[in-house]
């Protein structure tokens, strides 16, 4: 099973475009996690990477901020997403607009299986209610975060308790731009203590934090950006 980053602040592929936001796609499952900030860049990146946005069937949104949900509504002009997974952090008006455009909305406020091997955590408490995506892979479970507003360590602990195992890989935005090196080092150490072997921070993590994660995780650090493809 493959995962492809299709929207991010960083680009690793010459024909893709970076933008403020985040989105990952699982082609075999036709599942999109978050949609970036706007549809145009998202669709161009799909096409540059040889992917068809019209094939998207399921969309899981982490939280209601524009840089993760802004690309959603325009996708209904490009294809026919069947199901959009939201939670109580999204407004009824947003959900109604999805329905008006032909999508089916499912609210998941507790850990819920979205597809076989794919689970939303439901919204976790924090400055912004935010859900993460847990995916079963050949090496264990993968944890995908949008911005990790509840705190990336807290999200990992929740997943560890709920799924009775630590993720082998944590990737996504960690929202560490304003943190000191001392604070970031402590977070990285806590993640290692929780059993995280591989890490792929991007989006709102910040360059300073990415550099420190690269130093501390060594070969377990994955340089993330639009165009990254992983076999899970």
C-alpha positions in Angstrom: 0.0 0.0 0.0 1.3 3.4 -1.0 1.1 6.8 0.7 1.8 10.0 -1.3 2.1 13.5 0.1 0.1 15.7 -2.3 0.1 19.1 -0.5 2.7 20.5 1.8 4.9 23.5 2.6 7.8 21.6 1.0 8.1 20.1 -2.4 10.4 17.2 -3.4 9.2 16.8 -7.0 10.2 19.2 -9.7 6.7 19.7 -11.2 4.8 19.9 -8.0 4.0 23.1 -6.1 4.4 23.8 -2.4 1.7 25.6 -0.5 0.7 26.3 3.1 -1.2 23.2 4.2 -1.1 19.5 4.2 -2.7 16.5 2.4 -1.8 12.8 2.0 -3.3 10.3 -0.5 -3.6 6.5 -0.4 -4.2 5.6 -4.1 -5.1 2.0 -3.6 -7.8 2.9 -1.1 -8.8 6.2 -2.8 -8.6 7.9 0.5 -7.4 11.5 1.1 -6.3 12.8 4.5 -6.8 16.6 4.6 -7.0 18.8 1.4 -4.5 21.5 1.8 -5.5 25.2 1.6 -6.9 25.3 -1.9 -8.1 23.0 -4.7 -6.0 24.3 -7.6 -2.6 23.4 -6.2 -4.0 20.1 -4.8 -5.3 19.0 -8.2 -2.1 20.1 -10.1 0.0 18.1 -7.6 -2.2 15.1 -8.1 -1.8 15.3 -11.9 2.0 16.0 -11.7 2.4 12.8 -9.6 0.4 10.7 -12.1 -2.7 10.5 -9.8 -6.3 11.2 -10.7 -8.2 13.4 -8.2 -11.5 12.1 -9.7 -10.7 8.7 -8.1 -11.0 10.1 -4.5 -13.8 8.3 -2.7 -13.2 9.0 1.0 -11.8 12.2 2.6 -10.9 12.4 6.3 -10.4 15.9 7.7 -8.2 16.5 10.7 -9.5 19.9 11.8 -11.4 22.9 10.5 -8.6 25.3 9.7 -8.4 26.5 6.1 -5.0 25.0 5.4 -6.4 21.5 5.9 -10.0 21.9 4.8 -9.7 24.7 2.2 -9.3 22.5 -0.8 -12.3 20.3 -0.1 -15.3 22.0 -1.6 -13.6 22.6 -5.0 -13.0 18.8 -5.3 -16.6 18.3 -5.9 -16.2 20.0 -9.3 -13.3 17.7 -10.2 -14.7 14.4 -9.1 -17.3 12.7 -6.9 -16.0 12.1 -3.4 -18.6 9.8 -1.7 -17.8 10.3 1.9 -16.3 13.0 4.1 -15.4 12.2 7.7 -15.8 15.2 10.0 -16.1 15.6 13.8 -17.7 18.1 16.2 -15.0 20.7 15.6 -16.6 21.4 12.2 -19.6 23.7 11.8 -23.0 22.5 10.8 -22.9 25.0 7.9 -19.7 23.4 6.5 -21.3 20.0 6.7 -24.4 21.3 5.0 -22.4 22.7 2.1 -20.7 19.3 1.6 -24.2 17.7 1.5 -25.4 20.3 -0.9 -22.6 19.5 -3.3 -23.4 15.8 -3.3 -21.1 14.4 -0.6 -22.1 12.2 2.3 -21.0 13.4 5.7 -20.1 11.1 8.6 -19.3 12.5 12.0 -16.8 10.5 13.9 -16.3 11.8 17.5 -14.7 8.7 18.9 -12.1 6.3 17.4 -13.8 4.9 14.3 -12.8 2.6 11.4 -13.1 4.5 8.2 -12.0 1.7 5.9 -10.4 -1.7 6.7 -7.1 -0.8 8.3 -7.8 3.0 8.5 -9.1 4.7 11.7 -9.8 8.2 12.7 -9.0 8.9 16.4 -11.9 11.3 16.6 -11.2 14.9 17.9 -8.7 15.1 20.7 -8.8 17.9 23.2 -6.5 20.9 22.6 -6.5 24.5 21.5 -8.3 23.2 18.3 -10.3 20.0 18.3 -8.3 17.7 16.0 -8.4 14.1 14.8 -5.5 12.0 13.5 -5.5 9.1 11.1 -4.1 5.7 12.1 -3.2 3.3 9.3 -2.2 -0.4 9.6 0.9 -1.2 7.6 3.3 -4.1 7.3 5.6 -2.7 10.0 2.8 -1.8 12.4 0.7 1.3 12.6 1.3 4.7 11.0 0.1 7.9 12.7 -0.8 10.9 10.5 -1.3 14.3 12.1 -2.6 17.5 10.4 -1.2 20.1 12.8 -1.1 18.1 16.1 -2.7 21.0 17.9 -3.4 18.7 21.0 0.3 18.1 21.1 2.1 15.4 19.1 3.2 13.5 22.2 -0.4 13.5 23.6 -1.6 12.2 20.2 0.9 9.4 20.3 0.0 8.5 23.8 -3.7 8.4 22.9 -3.0 6.1 20.0 -0.7 3.9 22.0 -3.4 3.4 24.7 -6.3 3.0 22.2 -4.5 0.6 19.7 -2.3 -1.1 22.3 0.9 -0.4 20.3 3.1 2.5 19.4 3.2 3.8 15.9 6.3 2.8 14.0 6.1 6.1 12.0 4.6 9.5 12.9 4.2 12.0 10.1 2.5 15.3 9.4 2.5 18.8 10.9 3.6 19.0 14.6 3.0 22.8 15.1 6.4 23.5 16.7 7.3 26.8 15.0 7.4 28.9 18.2 9.1 26.3 20.4 12.7 26.6 21.7 15.3 24.0 20.8 15.2 22.8 24.4 11.4 22.2 24.2 11.7 20.5 20.8 14.5 18.2 22.0 12.3 17.2 24.9 9.4 16.4 22.6 11.7 14.4 20.3 13.1 12.4 23.2 9.6 11.7 24.5 8.6 10.4 21.1 11.6 8.1 21.1 10.8 6.9 24.6 7.3 6.1 23.4 8.8 3.8 20.8 8.7 5.9 17.6 11.3 4.7 15.2 10.6 6.8 12.1 9.4 10.4 11.8 8.5 12.6 8.9 7.6 16.1 10.2 6.6 18.8 7.8 4.0 21.5 7.2 3.7 23.6 10.5 6.6 21.8 12.3 9.1 24.5 11.4 12.6 24.2 9.9 14.3 24.4 13.3 12.4 21.4 14.6 12.8 19.5 11.4 16.6 19.9 11.7 16.6 18.7 15.3 14.4 15.7 14.5 16.8 14.8 11.7 19.7 15.0 14.1 18.1 12.9 16.8 16.3 10.3 14.7 19.2 9.8 12.2 18.3 7.1 9.7 14.7 7.1 11.1 14.2 10.7 9.8 12.2 11.0 6.6 12.5 14.2 4.6 8.9 15.0 3.8 7.3 17.1 1.1 5.0 17.0 -1.9 5.9 14.0 -4.0 7.1 11.8 -1.1 5.9 8.2 -1.7 6.1 5.6 1.0 5.3 1.9 0.8 3.5 0.9 4.1 
